[in-house]
Amino acid sequence: MPAASPRRDELLERAYAYVLEHGLVAMSLRPLAAAIGSSPRVLLYLFGSKDGLTRALLARARADELAALDGLEGDLPAVARALWDWLAAPGHRGVLALWLEGYSRSLIEPDGPWAGFARSTVEDWLALLAAAQPPRTRRTKAGEAERTAALGILRGGMLDLLATDDERRVTRAVDQQLARSPRQV
């Protein structure tokens, strides 16, 4: 596979926009290539294989996620609420659906191009939530449970939001759970 190039970067961005709208799991190279102004042969040359393109697209989605998480400050409830604001924003439904596809497939096909995606995203989010805890709490089992519970609330809310698009109802439920004291979350 060739090294990064402006053309590869351009096609990755176009392919990313395409999969945000159409999904990743049923992606076929021929329709994708036609939609983004390329050919299957060029995509295979630039990404090595369909799996290589899938890995690049998942890495691109993860980069979007990490960029959104960068710079969040505050205590655990405040950071969790800021994360919810990002998750609930209507413009992020495509990336959330793509994330869900990658997450699910990494559990079903742990050796495929999705390998490790679910674990990596859990670790990313738990690290962010840990950084919002006082150092003394962060290193305890109780601190680990607090951030795991917060992540569960966010992920559960996200799944419900994707399924129903009922942002107001789900946001009320997320707020209710996040408003509890950390030990009750």
Number of C-alpha atoms within 10 A of each C-alpha: 10 9 7 10 10 8 10 17 12 12 19 20 15 18 23 24 16 18 21 20 14 15 18 20 12 8 14 11 18 13 12 19 19 11 13 17 10 16 16 17 14 13 22 16 13 21 21 14 16 16 14 16 20 22 19 17 22 23 14 15 19 19 12 12 20 15 10 13 18 9 10 16 15 14 14 21 23 16 21 26 18 16 19 19 12 15 22 23 10 12 10 14 18 18 22 20 21 24 22 17 17 26 21 15 20 19 16 12 12 14 11 14 19 22 18 17 22 20 12 13 16 15 12 16 20 17 13 22 29 21 18 20 20 12 11 8 13 19 12 11 9 13 20 16 15 24 26 18 18 24 18 13 19 22 16 14 22 24 15 15 21 18 10 11 15 12 17 11 13 19 19 12 14 20 15 11 18 21 14 11 10 17 10 10 18
